[in-house]
Structure formats: structure tokens, C-alpha cells
Amino acid sequence: MQKRLGILTSGGDCPGLNTVIRAVVNHATLTYNWQVVGIPYATRGLLERKAIPLSINGLDLRGIDPLLNMGGTILGSINKGDTLAHIDEIIAGYHALELDALIGVGGDGSLAILNQLQSKGNWQFIAIPKTIDNDVAKTERVVGFDTAVNTIVDALNRLTFTAASHDRVMIVEVMGRKAGHLALHSGIAGGADVILIPEIPHTIKGVCEHLAELRDRWGRRFAIVVVAEGVQIAADSSSHLSCEKPSCGMGQYIADELRHCSNNQIDIRVSVLGHIQRGGIPSALDRLADGQSAQMVAWQNGQVVAVPLEAVLACSPCLVDPNNFLVQTARSLSTYIGNITPAITNIL
């Protein structure tokens, strides 16, 4: 009897979701002759008992496969609502759709909810990690992260030229409420002079002194500062605003503080990349996926492996280790400013 496989995308969108859908449909159809259906808008589709037939013939246009380079998700996604309040209805929806197994593509929050559903519903369930934050444990890579880094690096490259032309400090706010992987990787690759991440508290005085050193010691009259949206603020004598989370955003908050700290001697502009980071054509690394139950597909040591989902969730979110190689590299570069070299501030 032909098996019926469902797939859904949950949480915030990111590049590469459609390539995962494509890979699942191709592999399930060509290798196992399974029927594949897409569940629209994650668990809402299960709740409403909706399914969209997916086939390899329906995923191309005259021989051209659009899912390879299409951002977002053709199935739609949601990242709000009280899913667990409808757990019994969602489980009933799974069975009403006659699913033999379900693949869920999501970040650590979505996967935690789906894990509770599959455990109570006794589903056959496989998880595929995706998030631009790169904070899912037990895997070296997640779908969406590489493309988001490339998007930010491209923005930093563009902003560097205008910053240099006008002797300005460009503050670039990127996503990352708890984890600073996105800011750290893109900041190093994009030649940022200061990288501020949630895992390492900073002071405005420390940033201001570093920018002054760039100008006075190295003759640099411009700088690029990458700020994760969830960066921690340590109070110091130079701060003149509240250290509570500002409504204006962390990038603007830090800009206002730096102006005050420098007696308005620094010309500053703020760019908030926002949802631009979630869009775009998926990079080569984000165009891959592979398919036991309650397992998550992970990338480890250059191979695709299956990891128990409970083990993943027990260690998520995976934050930046302040003593890891990338952080140490950024710190070491802060003492040598050649052309445009990155630095990270960790002054309490």
C-alpha cells in the first residue's frame, strides 16, 4: 500500500525552505513511490485538515524547477498562536488526513512544539532544522543561515563604501534575539570593526574608545558596527539613557548613546536590515536536505545524520560560545587594523 507523507514549514520563513520541499518530494516519490502532501500554514493546516498534493511533475515549469531558487515557502508558515491549546484537534487532523508520517521544517521553538504533538499523537515524525539564527543544537548547519549571512555581508560591503565616502560610522542591526551567530559570522566576513552579540555584554564607553582608536591611531575616519538585535547592555558612566530594552531598536539606541559619549563628534547612520535577511535566493549550502521517528536531520562532519530530537531540544537554543574560534579570531583582529579588519568589543 502506498504511504502518504506530509510536510509542513513552521516558524519564521528563510531561504531554502522550498528546496527542502523539493528534495522531500523528489526523494519520497522517486525512491519510495510515496504520495506527498503539503500541509499549509504549519499546524493550522492540520487543525483545519487541509492538504495540498505535491508531485515532481507539478514542481517544474516546462522543465525549469523554480523551487531551487525561490525564497520563502510555497506552503506558507506561521510563528504565532497557541498551538498546544488545540493539541487534540491537531492530532485528530493528522489522522483525518490519513498521514503515515510527517516531516516538519522549523527552528528550535517550532520543533519543540511539533515534538510534543508527535509524542502525544504517536506520529512517525522527522524534523529538518531551519533558522537564520543557526541556534539549533547538534547540527553544524541549518537551512537558511548561510543565505542570511551572505545577504548581510552584501549589505556591509555596500555600506562600507558610503561610510568611507562620508567619514561616517554605520551601525547595522541584524536579527538575533538570543544568539549572535548571524552577527558574528557576517560581521567577520563583512569586515566589521565592532561586533556586538547577546552572549557578550558591552559598554558604550568601550565601543566609543575603540572607534576613537581607529581614528586617532590608525587614521580610520569611518567604521562598520554590526549589532545583534538582542545585544546586552552593561551600564557605565557614559550611558545617559535607560538600559532597558529600547522601543526604537538596539541599533538606534547604540547610535544615540555613541553620539552622547562622543559629544556629538561622530557622524552616525543606522541601517536595520530586518526581514530582508529572511528573503533572497537560497545559496548553494541551503539547497540540500535528506530524510526513523522523532529524529532530526543534522549536518555533522560533512555528512547528513539522524539525531534524536529530544537530545536536540535539550541543548537548544545553541548560543555563541564566547571562547570559540570565531570570537577569539575577532578579538585578535581588533588589535590589528589593516584595511578593513573586524573587531569585537567585550569590555565590562
C-alpha positions in Angstrom: 0.0 0.0 0.0 1.3 3.4 -1.0 2.4 5.5 2.0 1.2 9.1 2.5 3.8 11.6 3.7 3.0 15.1 4.9 5.4 18.0 5.0 5.0 21.4 6.7 7.1 24.5 7.3 6.8 26.3 10.6 8.0 29.5 12.3 9.7 32.4 10.5 10.5 31.9 6.9 14.0 31.7 5.5 15.8 30.9 2.2 16.0 27.2 1.4 12.5 26.0 2.6 11.3 25.4 -1.0 14.5 23.4 -1.8 13.7 21.2 1.2 10.2 20.7 0.0 11.6 19.8 -3.5 14.1 17.4 -2.1 11.5 15.6 0.1 9.0 15.3 -2.8 11.7 14.0 -5.3 13.2 11.5 -2.8 9.9 10.2 -1.5 8.4 9.9 -5.0 11.3 8.5 -7.0 12.9 6.3 -4.3 9.9 5.0 -2.3 6.9 5.8 -4.6 5.2 7.6 -1.7 2.4 10.1 -2.0 3.4 13.5 -0.7 1.1 16.3 0.5 1.9 19.7 1.8 0.3 21.0 5.0 -0.5 24.7 4.5 0.5 27.1 7.3 2.1 24.5 9.6 -0.1 23.2 12.4 -3.0 25.3 11.2 -3.3 23.1 8.2 -3.6 20.0 10.4 -6.1 21.8 12.6 -8.2 22.7 9.5 -7.5 19.3 7.9 -6.1 20.8 4.7 -3.5 19.2 2.4 -2.0 20.1 -1.0 -0.9 17.3 -3.3 2.7 17.6 -4.3 4.4 15.8 -7.2 7.6 16.2 -9.1 5.7 16.9 -12.2 3.9 19.8 -10.5 7.0 21.4 -9.2 8.5 22.4 -12.5 7.6 24.7 -15.4 8.4 23.3 -18.8 11.5 21.6 -17.4 12.5 24.5 -15.2 12.4 23.9 -11.4 11.6 27.2 -9.7 11.9 25.8 -6.2 15.7 25.7 -6.5 15.9 29.5 -6.4 12.7 30.6 -4.9 12.8 32.1 -1.4 10.2 31.7 1.3 7.9 28.7 1.3 5.1 27.7 -1.1 3.3 26.1 1.8 3.2 29.2 3.9 4.2 29.4 7.6 3.1 30.8 10.9 5.0 31.8 14.0 2.2 32.8 16.4 -0.8 31.4 18.2 -1.3 28.9 21.0 -0.8 25.6 19.1 -0.8 23.4 22.2 -4.2 24.7 23.2 -5.5 22.7 20.2 -3.3 19.7 20.6 -6.2 17.1 20.4 -7.7 18.7 17.3 -4.3 18.9 15.6 -3.7 15.2 16.3 -7.1 14.4 15.0 -6.3 16.3 11.9 -3.2 14.3 11.3 -5.2 11.1 11.3 -8.1 12.6 9.3 -5.6 13.4 6.5 -4.5 9.8 6.6 -0.9 10.6 7.1 1.6 7.8 7.7 4.4 10.1 8.5 5.1 13.8 8.8 8.2 16.0 8.1 8.4 19.3 10.0 10.8 22.0 8.9 11.4 24.5 11.7 13.6 26.2 14.3 14.0 25.1 17.9 10.7 26.7 19.0 8.7 25.1 16.3 10.4 21.7 16.7 9.8 21.7 20.4 6.0 22.1 19.8 6.0 19.5 17.0 7.9 17.1 19.2 5.1 17.4 21.9 2.5 16.8 19.2 4.2 13.7 17.8 4.9 12.3 21.2 1.2 12.5 22.3 -0.1 11.6 18.8 2.3 8.7 18.3 3.2 10.1 14.9 6.1 9.0 12.7 7.9 12.3 12.6 11.2 13.6 11.2 12.5 17.2 11.8 14.6 19.3 9.5 16.2 22.3 11.1 15.9 25.7 9.6 16.6 29.2 11.0 18.7 32.1 10.1 19.8 32.3 13.8 21.8 29.0 13.5 20.9 28.2 17.1 19.6 24.6 16.7 21.8 22.2 18.6 23.5 19.0 17.4 24.0 20.3 13.8 26.7 22.3 12.3 24.4 23.9 9.7 20.7 24.7 9.4 18.7 25.7 6.3 18.6 29.4 5.8 21.7 30.5 7.8 24.2 30.6 5.0 22.0 32.7 2.7 21.2 35.2 5.5 24.9 35.6 6.2 25.5 36.3 2.5 22.7 38.8 2.5 24.2 40.7 5.4 27.7 40.6 4.0 26.4 42.1 0.8 24.8 44.9 2.7 28.0 45.5 4.7 30.0 45.7 1.5 27.7 48.3 0.2 27.6 50.3 3.4 31.4 50.3 3.7 31.8 52.4 0.5 29.3 55.0 1.6 30.7 55.1 5.1 34.2 55.7 3.7 33.0 58.4 1.4 31.4 60.5 4.1 33.6 59.6 7.1 30.7 58.0 8.9 30.1 55.2 11.4 27.5 52.8 10.0 25.5 50.8 12.6 23.9 47.8 11.1 21.3 46.0 13.2 20.7 42.3 12.3 18.5 39.6 13.7 19.4 37.5 16.7 17.5 38.0 20.0 19.4 35.4 22.0 22.1 34.0 19.7 24.7 36.1 17.9 25.8 33.6 15.3 24.4 35.7 12.5 26.1 38.9 13.6 29.3 37.2 14.4 29.7 35.3 11.1 28.5 38.1 8.9 30.5 40.7 10.8 33.8 38.9 10.4 33.1 38.1 6.7 32.0 41.6 6.0 34.9 43.4 7.7 33.0 44.9 10.6 35.1 47.0 13.1 32.8 46.2 16.1 30.5 43.2 16.5 28.0 43.2 19.4 26.3 40.0 20.3 23.9 38.9 23.1 26.3 36.5 24.6 28.9 39.2 25.4 27.8 42.3 27.4 29.3 45.5 26.2 29.6 49.1 27.3 29.1 52.2 25.2 32.3 53.6 26.6 34.2 50.6 25.3 32.8 50.9 21.8 33.4 54.7 21.8 37.0 54.2 22.8 37.6 51.6 20.1 36.2 53.9 17.5 38.4 56.7 18.8 41.4 54.4 18.5 40.5 53.6 14.9 40.5 57.3 14.1 43.5 58.5 16.2 45.9 55.6 15.9 45.0 54.1 12.6 43.7 57.1 10.7 40.4 55.5 10.0 37.6 58.1 9.8 34.8 55.6 9.2 33.7 52.3 10.8 31.1 49.5 10.5 29.4 48.3 13.6 27.2 45.1 13.5 24.7 44.9 16.3 22.5 41.8 17.0 19.0 42.9 18.0 19.2 41.2 21.4 22.6 42.5 22.4 23.1 43.0 26.2 23.8 46.5 27.5 26.1 46.9 30.5 25.5 50.2 32.4 28.5 52.5 32.6 29.2 56.2 33.4 28.9 57.2 29.7 25.3 55.9 29.4 22.6 58.5 29.5 19.6 56.5 28.5 17.8 53.6 30.2 19.5 50.3 29.9 16.1 48.6 29.5 15.3 47.3 26.0 14.6 50.4 23.9 11.4 50.6 21.7 13.5 52.3 19.0 15.6 49.2 18.4 19.1 48.4 19.6 20.8 49.9 16.6 19.3 53.3 17.1 19.8 53.1 20.9 23.5 52.5 20.4 23.8 55.3 17.9 22.2 57.8 20.3 24.5 56.6 23.1 27.6 56.9 20.9 26.6 60.4 19.9 26.3 61.4 23.6 29.5 59.6 24.5 31.5 61.4 21.8 29.9 64.8 22.4 28.3 64.6 19.0 31.7 64.3 17.3 30.7 61.0 15.5 28.5 61.2 12.3 26.4 58.1 12.6 23.8 56.4 10.4 21.7 53.3 11.3 20.5 50.6 9.0 18.1 47.9 10.2 18.1 45.0 7.8 15.0 43.4 9.3 13.1 41.0 7.1 15.5 41.5 4.2 17.6 38.8 5.9 14.8 36.3 5.6 14.4 36.7 1.8 16.5 36.1 -1.2 17.6 33.2 -3.4 19.0 30.3 -1.3 22.7 29.8 -1.5 24.3 26.5 -2.6 24.7 25.4 1.1 21.0 26.0 1.7 19.9 23.9 -1.3 20.2 20.5 0.4 18.1 18.1 2.6 17.8 14.3 3.3 15.4 12.2 5.1 13.2 6.7 11.9 10.8 8.7 14.0 11.4 11.6 16.5 14.7 12.2 14.7 16.2 15.4 13.3 18.2 15.5 10.1 21.6 17.1 11.0 24.8 18.1 9.3 27.8 16.8 11.2 31.4 16.3 10.0 30.4 16.8 6.4 27.6 14.1 6.5 23.9 14.1 6.9 23.0 12.1 10.0 19.9 11.5 12.2 19.9 12.8 15.7 17.3 12.1 18.4 15.0 15.2 18.6 14.9 15.1 22.4 18.7 15.5 22.5 18.5 18.4 20.1 15.8 20.3 22.1 17.6 19.6 25.4 20.6 21.7 24.1 18.7 24.4 22.2 18.9 27.3 21.7 22.6 26.9 20.9 24.3 30.2 21.7 27.7 31.5 20.7 30.5 30.3 23.0 32.4 33.4 24.0 35.6 31.3 23.9 35.1 29.7 20.5 37.4 30.1 17.5 35.4 32.8 15.7 35.2 35.0 18.7 38.9 34.6 19.5 39.7 35.4 15.9 37.6 38.6 16.0 39.3 39.6 19.3 42.8 39.1 17.9 42.0 41.1 14.8 40.8 44.0 17.0 44.5 44.7 17.8 45.5 44.9 14.1 43.7 47.3 11.8 45.0 46.8 8.3 42.5 47.7 5.6 39.0 46.8 7.0 39.5 44.2 9.7 36.9 43.0 12.2 36.9 43.6 15.9 34.6 42.5 18.8 34.1 44.5 21.9 34.0 42.8 25.3 34.6 45.5 27.8 32.7 45.4 31.1 
